[in-house]
Amino acid sequence: MKMMKRFIGIALIAAAGIVAASCNGHHDEEETLNTGAYVLNNGAWGENNASISRYDPATKVVSPRAFQTANGAGLGDLGQDMITFGEKLFIAVNGSKVVFVTDRDLKILGTITASVAGNQLSPRYLCNGGGKVYVTYYEGYLGEIDPTSSTVRVTPVGPNPEGLVYYGGKIYVANSGGYLYPEYNNTVSVVDAATFKETSTITVNVNPSGMALVEKTIFVYSFGNYADVQPKVQKIDPATSKVTDLGYTSPSGIAACDSYLYVLCGGYDENWNPLPGTVYKYDVDAGKDLGNFVTDGTTMPNAYSISYSTGHLWVGCSDYKTNGDVYLFDVYTGKQVDKFDSQGLNPIKVIE
């Protein structure tokens, strides 16, 4: 059942209520902050409890339920991803099958939905490039959003696509085949942005999930088949489509900054107890691992997600039952800057 955690969340009920003041001394306010970072809390499958908190690194103030405060309504079921595009935010809510477009104060400017043959599609991950916003739909489609008109068109890719990147006029889409257990997919679709058609596929490890772009190199991590095929991190040369394995085990997330890739590894022991997360730093130009990114001995139990933004690396931790914690690191020193309650279940993405 571990695979279901990674694809659509865990149907566990979060602890009721919002913690007014966390035990680590942070001050939590009801009003939305106009500065700082946005923390997307995935929520639990079917519980309709996705949320966005605001965090100010300068004051260490956390504002819970910022989206709800701005709009008078909750985010919905399973907040999956969010990105910025100019002064707008795009927020993919998988279970509610909608992409919200908001301003920087999280006020809704519009909603985007897509359907094929009368069936509404479920958005997963987002990226931007070439003046467009792209979104994967779990039913087997890639969407292209015009950020000015908020209109969307779709094209078929592989089964159950997850992460994606834009590079050189092409969109690369990881096709997980997550609903095809035990015969997962093992391809990355290459879609030409001009024609918006799949032109080729690249074979990668079984069950590819997240992707990242570092300079001219594309990275993808995969979960394997939870049996004899192990998880991997691989790099793709977009010029040749050559795929090379990196030496990381149990990857659960990747993030890119400058010429470095950060790899979150964790997983479970033989009794399915979660292992502490470790973040490794990979020098893309030199093509080598630089070891543990964290330099001050900080441990991160129940590591769940990793994000990069504006000189910060964020690691979200979750036990799938109670509010998650977010660890904030200086990306240049590898030292912990802060740790705070995300004020929601399963913190999955942080942006600034």
KEVEX-824463 format. One record per residue (C-alpha): residue number from 1; residue in one letter; x negated, y negated, z. Coordinates in nm, 4 decimals. Example, Ala and Ser with C-alpha at 12.3 -4.5 7.8 and 13.67 -1.06 7.14 Angstrom:
KEVEX-824463
     k   r          x          y          z
     1   a    -1.2300     0.4500     0.7800
     2   s    -1.3670     0.1060     0.7140
***
This chain:
KEVEX-824463
     k   r          x          y          z
     1   m     0.0000     0.0000     0.0000
     2   k    -0.3032    -0.2285     0.0086
     3   m    -0.2429    -0.3139    -0.3564
     4   m     0.0925    -0.4730    -0.2743
     5   k    -0.0809    -0.7149    -0.0378
     6   r    -0.2905    -0.8470    -0.3197
     7   f    -0.0204    -0.8755    -0.5846
     8   i     0.2932    -1.0118    -0.4246
     9   g     0.2275    -1.0659    -0.0571
    10   i     0.3330    -0.8765     0.2511
    11   a     0.6953    -0.8555     0.3553
    12   l     0.6213    -0.9365     0.7166
    13   i     0.8100    -1.1948     0.9171
    14   a     0.5935    -1.4831     1.0336
    15   a     0.6137    -1.5950     1.3942
    16   a     0.9104    -1.8271     1.4376
    17   g     0.8610    -2.1998     1.4747
    18   i     0.5767    -2.4407     1.4107
    19   v     0.2942    -2.4738     1.6602
    20   a     0.2926    -2.8334     1.7835
    21   a    -0.0705    -2.8371     1.8948
    22   s    -0.3328    -2.5775     1.8106
    23   c    -0.5671    -2.4239     2.0651
    24   n    -0.8768    -2.5659     1.8938
    25   g    -0.7932    -2.9239     1.9876
    26   h    -0.6531    -3.0448     1.6557
    27   h    -0.3693    -3.2924     1.6521
    28   d    -0.0779    -3.1845     1.4328
    29   e     0.1614    -3.4471     1.3004
    30   e     0.4951    -3.4242     1.1236
    31   e     0.4266    -3.6989     0.8710
    32   t     0.2492    -3.6362     0.5423
    33   l    -0.1054    -3.7712     0.5258
    34   n    -0.2094    -3.9751     0.2234
    35   t    -0.5716    -3.8614     0.2421
    36   g    -0.7578    -3.5338     0.2704
    37   a    -0.6877    -3.1811     0.1544
    38   y    -0.3799    -2.9804     0.0633
    39   v    -0.3539    -2.6307     0.2146
    40   l    -0.1183    -2.3927     0.0344
    41   n     0.0229    -2.1224     0.2611
    42   n     0.1372    -1.8210     0.0602
    43   g     0.4004    -1.7092     0.3107
    44   a     0.5429    -1.3559     0.3212
    45   w     0.7224    -1.1808     0.0393
    46   g     1.0963    -1.2379     0.0579
    47   e     1.0777    -1.4651     0.3632
    48   n     1.1039    -1.7959     0.1726
    49   n     0.8396    -1.9487     0.3995
    50   a     0.5676    -2.0788     0.1685
    51   s     0.4420    -2.4206     0.2764
    52   i     0.1812    -2.6903     0.2235
    53   s    -0.0105    -2.8547     0.5072
    54   r    -0.2301    -3.1633     0.4831
    55   y    -0.5707    -3.1828     0.6489
    56   d    -0.7952    -3.4863     0.6857
    57   p    -1.1634    -3.3813     0.7228
    58   a    -1.2525    -3.7251     0.8636
    59   t    -1.0017    -3.7225     1.1509
    60   k    -0.9367    -3.3460     1.1705
    61   v    -0.5648    -3.4155     1.1741
    62   v    -0.3337    -3.1433     1.0370
    63   s     0.0113    -3.2311     0.9018
    64   p     0.2313    -2.9214     0.8764
    65   r     0.5233    -2.8783     0.6352
    66   a     0.4064    -3.1715     0.4240
    67   f     0.5994    -3.0600     0.1168
    68   q     0.9174    -3.0229     0.3202
    69   t     0.8645    -3.3636     0.4813
    70   a     0.8232    -3.5274     0.1404
    71   n     1.1243    -3.3604    -0.0219
    72   g     1.3679    -3.2558     0.2485
    73   a     1.3458    -2.8931     0.1353
    74   g     1.0977    -2.6079     0.1686
    75   l     0.8558    -2.4897    -0.0969
    76   g     1.0230    -2.1515    -0.1465
    77   d     0.9055    -1.7910    -0.1692
    78   l     0.5360    -1.7065    -0.2173
    79   g     0.3285    -2.0138    -0.2917
    80   q     0.0623    -1.8682    -0.5205
    81   d    -0.1609    -2.1425    -0.6594
    82   m    -0.1979    -2.5180    -0.6994
    83   i    -0.4210    -2.7510    -0.8980
    84   t    -0.4544    -3.1227    -0.9594
    85   f    -0.4132    -3.2888    -1.2977
    86   g    -0.4887    -3.6588    -1.2735
    87   e    -0.2543    -3.7981    -1.0104
    88   k    -0.0223    -3.4977    -1.0278
    89   l    -0.0180    -3.1644    -0.8476
    90   f     0.1061    -2.8439    -1.0093
    91   i     0.2212    -2.5768    -0.7611
    92   a     0.3091    -2.2218    -0.8693
    93   v     0.5682    -2.0529    -0.6466
    94   n     0.5786    -1.6916    -0.7554
    95   g     0.8819    -1.5481    -0.5777
    96   s     1.0964    -1.8553    -0.6502
    97   k     0.9828    -1.8453    -1.0165
    98   v     0.9087    -2.2152    -1.0430
    99   v     0.6166    -2.4530    -1.0942
   100   f     0.6604    -2.7796    -0.9069
   101   v     0.5070    -3.1004    -1.0360
   102   t     0.4496    -3.3563    -0.7593
   103   d     0.2683    -3.6808    -0.6973
   104   r    -0.0187    -3.7055    -0.4490
   105   d     0.2302    -3.7503    -0.1648
   106   l     0.3899    -3.4166    -0.2664
   107   k     0.7096    -3.5858    -0.3832
   108   i     0.8652    -3.3738    -0.6582
   109   l     0.8415    -3.5287    -1.0042
   110   g     0.9797    -3.2272    -1.1882
   111   t     1.0193    -2.8498    -1.1951
   112   i     0.9077    -2.6102    -1.4665
   113   t     1.0638    -2.2709    -1.5345
   114   a     1.0196    -2.0304    -1.8242
   115   s     1.2327    -1.7438    -1.9521
   116   v     1.1974    -1.4680    -2.2103
   117   a     1.5074    -1.2880    -2.3377
   118   g     1.7089    -1.4465    -2.0581
   119   n     1.4726    -1.3259    -1.7846
   120   q     1.3055    -1.5936    -1.5737
   121   l     0.9289    -1.5535    -1.5438
   122   s     0.7202    -1.5449    -1.2242
   123   p     0.4219    -1.7857    -1.2215
   124   r     0.0944    -1.6722    -1.0683
   125   y    -0.2212    -1.8757    -1.1304
   126   l    -0.3007    -2.2121    -1.2886
   127   c    -0.5847    -2.3854    -1.4683
   128   n    -0.6229    -2.6886    -1.6930
   129   g    -0.8188    -2.7704    -2.0050
   130   g    -0.7868    -2.9534    -2.3339
   131   g    -0.5225    -3.1842    -2.1906
   132   k    -0.2882    -2.8991    -2.0944
   133   v    -0.2041    -2.6964    -1.7858
   134   y    -0.1975    -2.3186    -1.8232
   135   v    -0.0146    -2.0667    -1.6062
   136   t    -0.0008    -1.6891    -1.5981
   137   y     0.3365    -1.5183    -1.5680
   138   y     0.3374    -1.1751    -1.4073
   139   e     0.5790    -1.0326    -1.6609
   140   g     0.2975    -1.0407    -1.9192
   141   y     0.2786    -1.3956    -2.0526
   142   l     0.0589    -1.7027    -2.0589
   143   g     0.2300    -2.0400    -2.0383
   144   e     0.1086    -2.3725    -2.1746
   145   i     0.2499    -2.6762    -1.9952
   146   d     0.2504    -3.0232    -2.1461
   147   p     0.1732    -3.2322    -1.8351
   148   t     0.3432    -3.5390    -1.9803
   149   s     0.6804    -3.3852    -2.0698
   150   s     0.6622    -3.0840    -1.8315
   151   t     0.7747    -2.8592    -2.1179
   152   v     0.6313    -2.5079    -2.1422
   153   r     0.5801    -2.2527    -2.4166
   154   v     0.4696    -1.8925    -2.3633
   155   t     0.2767    -1.6275    -2.5513
   156   p     0.2343    -1.2567    -2.4650
   157   v    -0.0915    -1.1331    -2.3143
   158   g    -0.1637    -0.8125    -2.1195
   159   p     0.0376    -0.6593    -1.8366
   160   n     0.0681    -0.8473    -1.5074
   161   p    -0.1859    -1.1254    -1.5680
   162   e    -0.3502    -1.2967    -1.2734
   163   g    -0.6425    -1.5428    -1.2849
   164   l    -0.7451    -1.7504    -1.5857
   165   v    -1.0004    -2.0061    -1.7045
   166   y    -1.0258    -2.2466    -1.9962
   167   y    -1.3511    -2.2731    -2.1915
   168   g    -1.4418    -2.3841    -2.5427
   169   g    -1.0871    -2.4155    -2.6718
   170   k    -0.9901    -2.0708    -2.5438
   171   i    -0.8030    -1.9408    -2.2414
   172   y    -0.9336    -1.6245    -2.0754
   173   v    -0.6694    -1.4270    -1.8852
   174   a    -0.7281    -1.1360    -1.6439
   175   n    -0.4693    -0.8611    -1.7063
   176   s    -0.4376    -0.6629    -1.3841
   177   g    -0.1661    -0.4152    -1.4744
   178   g    -0.0756    -0.4399    -1.1070
   179   y     0.2638    -0.2758    -1.1502
   180   l     0.1188     0.0153    -1.3477
   181   y    -0.0345     0.2022    -1.0516
   182   p    -0.2316     0.4230    -1.0725
   183   e    -0.3140     0.3312    -1.4357
   184   y    -0.4157    -0.0323    -1.3947
   185   n    -0.5220    -0.2491    -1.6872
   186   n    -0.8854    -0.3401    -1.7561
   187   t    -0.8804    -0.6253    -2.0066
   188   v    -0.9259    -0.9990    -2.0321
   189   s    -0.7134    -1.1594    -2.3039
   190   v    -0.8745    -1.4303    -2.5146
   191   v    -0.6137    -1.6814    -2.6332
   192   d    -0.6925    -1.9508    -2.8892
   193   a    -0.5632    -2.2820    -2.7501
   194   a    -0.4912    -2.4293    -3.0940
   195   t    -0.2748    -2.1433    -3.2241
   196   f    -0.1736    -2.0281    -2.8758
   197   k    -0.2123    -1.6643    -2.9780
   198   e    -0.4201    -1.3823    -2.8344
   199   t    -0.7146    -1.3272    -3.0675
   200   s    -0.9044    -1.0532    -2.8849
   201   t    -0.9526    -0.8716    -2.5552
   202   i    -1.2614    -0.8026    -2.3463
   203   t    -1.2921    -0.4781    -2.1496
   204   v    -1.3791    -0.5271    -1.7833
   205   n    -1.3454    -0.3284    -1.4616
   206   v    -1.0080    -0.1836    -1.3640
   207   n    -0.7504    -0.4188    -1.2064
   208   p    -0.9074    -0.7616    -1.2742
   209   s    -0.7712    -1.0421    -1.0574
   210   g    -0.9381    -1.3821    -1.0069
   211   m    -1.1570    -1.5750    -1.2497
   212   a    -1.3956    -1.8702    -1.2287
   213   l    -1.5997    -2.0765    -1.4726
   214   v    -1.9541    -2.1867    -1.3878
   215   e    -2.1136    -2.3960    -1.6606
   216   k    -2.1032    -2.1658    -1.9676
   217   t    -2.0409    -1.8393    -1.7828
   218   i    -1.7073    -1.6803    -1.6930
   219   f    -1.6750    -1.4671    -1.3818
   220   v    -1.4037    -1.2170    -1.2925
   221   y    -1.3531    -1.0015    -0.9865
   222   s    -1.1476    -0.6834    -0.9838
   223   f    -1.0074    -0.4520    -0.7194
   224   g    -1.0588    -0.1172    -0.8920
   225   n    -0.7966     0.1534    -0.8413
   226   y    -0.8301     0.1881    -0.4619
   227   a    -0.9672     0.5385    -0.5189
   228   d    -1.2636     0.6404    -0.7350
   229   v    -1.3068     0.3079    -0.9205
   230   q    -1.4624     0.0498    -0.6902
   231   p    -1.4114    -0.3302    -0.6887
   232   k    -1.6578    -0.5416    -0.8849
   233   v    -1.7654    -0.8925    -0.9727
   234   q    -1.8628    -0.9283    -1.3379
   235   k    -1.9834    -1.2098    -1.5588
   236   i    -1.8745    -1.2619    -1.9182
   237   d    -2.0776    -1.4404    -2.1821
   238   p    -1.8074    -1.6165    -2.3884
   239   a    -2.0429    -1.6445    -2.6879
   240   t    -2.0912    -1.2673    -2.7183
   241   s    -1.8172    -1.1208    -2.4918
   242   k    -2.0925    -0.9245    -2.3164
   243   v    -1.9924    -0.8125    -1.9657
   244   t    -2.2513    -0.7708    -1.6881
   245   d    -2.1915    -0.6278    -1.3405
   246   l    -2.3077    -0.8146    -1.0323
   247   g    -2.4033    -0.6226    -0.7206
   248   y    -2.1201    -0.7213    -0.4854
   249   t    -1.8941    -0.4728    -0.3081
   250   s    -1.5404    -0.5322    -0.1795
   251   p    -1.4893    -0.8753    -0.3411
   252   s    -1.1648    -1.0500    -0.2541
   253   g    -1.2194    -1.3973    -0.3967
   254   i    -1.4581    -1.6231    -0.5879
   255   a    -1.5112    -1.9976    -0.6074
   256   a    -1.7378    -2.2140    -0.8250
   257   c    -1.9418    -2.5245    -0.7435
   258   d    -2.2030    -2.6831    -0.9696
   259   s    -2.4271    -2.3978    -1.0882
   260   y    -2.3324    -2.1583    -0.8092
   261   l    -2.0708    -1.8889    -0.7621
   262   y    -1.9454    -1.8095    -0.4115
   263   v    -1.8199    -1.4551    -0.3563
   264   l    -1.5969    -1.3645    -0.0612
   265   c    -1.6326    -0.9998     0.0385
   266   g    -1.4478    -0.8195     0.3120
   267   g    -1.2063    -0.5343     0.2658
   268   y    -1.1092    -0.2643     0.5134
   269   d    -1.2774     0.0159     0.7060
   270   e    -1.1837     0.3836     0.6816
   271   n    -0.8898     0.3255     0.9186
   272   w    -0.7595     0.0262     0.7173
   273   n    -0.8728    -0.2253     0.9769
   274   p    -0.9764    -0.5557     0.8158
   275   l    -1.3476    -0.6283     0.8098
   276   p    -1.4943    -0.9754     0.8772
   277   g    -1.5461    -1.1796     0.5647
   278   t    -1.8893    -1.2564     0.4210
   279   v    -1.9538    -1.5265     0.1614
   280   y    -2.2430    -1.4704    -0.0774
   281   k    -2.4039    -1.7384    -0.2928
   282   y    -2.5045    -1.6573    -0.6513
   283   d    -2.7352    -1.8814    -0.8544
   284   v    -2.5922    -1.8726    -1.2065
   285   d    -2.8898    -2.0408    -1.3771
   286   a    -3.1411    -1.8062    -1.2154
   287   g    -2.9097    -1.5051    -1.2372
   288   k    -2.9712    -1.3907    -0.8821
   289   d    -2.8030    -1.3519    -0.5462
   290   l    -2.9137    -1.5945    -0.2755
   291   g    -2.7683    -1.3947     0.0120
   292   n    -2.5252    -1.4995     0.2815
   293   f    -2.3962    -1.8526     0.2256
   294   v    -2.3130    -1.9055     0.5944
   295   t    -2.6251    -2.0192     0.7777
   296   d    -2.5001    -2.0737     1.1334
   297   g    -2.3714    -1.7272     1.2216
   298   t    -2.0014    -1.8135     1.1894
   299   t    -1.7833    -1.5029     1.1587
   300   m    -1.4504    -1.5045     0.9750
   301   p    -1.2119    -1.2265     1.0835
   302   n    -0.9311    -1.1353     0.8427
   303   a    -1.0803    -1.3375     0.5562
   304   y    -0.8081    -1.3846     0.2954
   305   s    -0.9062    -1.6532     0.0423
   306   i    -1.1847    -1.8863    -0.0685
   307   s    -1.1638    -2.2327    -0.2270
   308   y    -1.4041    -2.5078    -0.3239
   309   s    -1.3370    -2.8810    -0.3394
   310   t    -1.5403    -3.2011    -0.3034
   311   g    -1.8466    -3.0673    -0.1249
   312   h    -1.6456    -2.8313     0.0939
   313   l    -1.5995    -2.4551     0.0919
   314   w    -1.2817    -2.3334     0.2581
   315   v    -1.2148    -1.9782     0.3772
   316   g    -0.8567    -1.8922     0.4699
   317   c    -0.8029    -1.6098     0.7183
   318   s    -0.4814    -1.4194     0.7822
   319   d    -0.3431    -1.1264     0.9787
   320   y    -0.0267    -1.1386     0.7602
   321   k     0.1867    -1.1981     1.0727
   322   t     0.0953    -1.5319     1.2326
   323   n    -0.0350    -1.8714     1.1238
   324   g    -0.3660    -1.8430     0.9435
   325   d    -0.6942    -2.0142     1.0225
   326   v    -0.9029    -2.2136     0.7760
   327   y    -1.2805    -2.2344     0.8142
   328   l    -1.4403    -2.5415     0.6584
   329   f    -1.8069    -2.5329     0.5548
   330   d    -2.0461    -2.7877     0.4122
   331   v    -2.1196    -2.6383     0.0707
   332   y    -2.4771    -2.7688     0.0737
   333   t    -2.5861    -2.6504     0.4183
   334   g    -2.3677    -2.3444     0.4734
   335   k    -2.2749    -2.4697     0.8195
   336   q    -1.9255    -2.4724     0.9676
   337   v    -1.7739    -2.8194     0.9820
   338   d    -1.4404    -2.7256     1.1330
   339   k    -1.1868    -2.4520     1.1938
   340   f    -0.8148    -2.5276     1.2095
   341   d    -0.4698    -2.3695     1.2171
   342   s    -0.3263    -2.3808     0.8639
   343   q     0.0227    -2.4225     1.0138
   344   g     0.1535    -2.1488     0.7844
   345   l     0.1238    -1.7825     0.6922
   346   n    -0.1556    -1.6649     0.4600
   347   p    -0.3528    -1.9772     0.3555
   348   i    -0.4334    -1.8952    -0.0074
   349   k    -0.5667    -2.2152    -0.1657
   350   v    -0.7151    -2.5496    -0.0608
   351   i    -0.7627    -2.8477    -0.2934
   352   e    -0.8474    -3.2153    -0.2469
***
